[in-house]
């Protein structure tokens, strides 16, 4: 029952504990201290809003069409590469790793509502040693066809929450002109460092869609 819930439900932020949460800036890192937090099932919550453009030109350019942003996790080996692309990329088409340590909440087709739009769950205490880095990203589905890009997205964030609902870190992406025409965003990175897990806020915009992002790590 627990695994089924994790595949469908993000933690409700209304009942979270934010007393020790750290607001990160781009490039900053934090140690996920297992003496302070329960790392048995960590949630990476990702959210965003779409800038509404009114009138004829907004509709013409596709700004008001539904934005389908897809969150994903890319599991990398010590070489910084994907070992098995069929299992090491967790996204709407592959919701769960074969060893059961990484889950996806499922595809949110509109991103409507408050709080996390999509979530990735990671059992950090149990993830295989063959993985040293985990990239958390978001891509716009059919972005080029719909003429959509991250310059039309606002209030994007990624937050790190432990198994007991304690928020460890939050990274809010500030608006940036460099996001225009970019269709993917690397939000953050989890990585091992001397036996500890750390998280770094990335905020790296890319021109590639999800498949193109995956190819960068192969």
C-alpha positions, 0 to 999 in steps of 0.5 A: 500500500505504501508504494502505491501511495508514493506513486500517486501522492505528493506530501501535503505541504500544509502539514509539513515542518518548515522550521529547519528549511534552508532557502538555497540560491543557485549553486548553493549546496546542503548536506542531507544530515541523516542524524537530523532527518529521515532519509528513508524516503525523501521527496523532491517536490517540483512546482511551477506556474504559467504566465498568462498572456491575454488577448489574441496574441497570447492564444496565437503564440500558444501561451494560453495552451495547456502547459504540460511540464514533466519532472524526472530524475536521471540516475548517474554512475560514478562516471557521470553517465547513464548506465541503463537508460531504460531503468536509470531515467524515472519519468512519466513513462517509467514511474519506478526504478527496478530496485524500487528505490526511486518513484515518480508521483505520475504525470500532472498534465496541467500544473494547476493548483498550489503546492507540488505539481510533480514529485520524485521519491528517493529512498536514499538509504537504500539506493545502490552504490553504483549511483553517485549523482541524481539529476532532477529536471523538468521539461515542457512536453511538445514545447516546440510544437506548442511554441512554449518555453521557460520564459513563460513559466514563473514561480518554479521551485524544487524542495527537499522533504524527508520521510517525516514531512520535514522540509530540508531545503527549498530552491526558488528559481528567479525570473531570468531572461536566459530562460526564454526559448529554453524548454528544459530546466535542470533544477537540482542535483543529489550526489554522494560526498564522503558517505553523505548525500548532498543537494545542489540547486542548479537552475540550468536552462537547456534547449533540449527536450527530455530525450535530448537531456537524457542523451547529454548523459549517455 
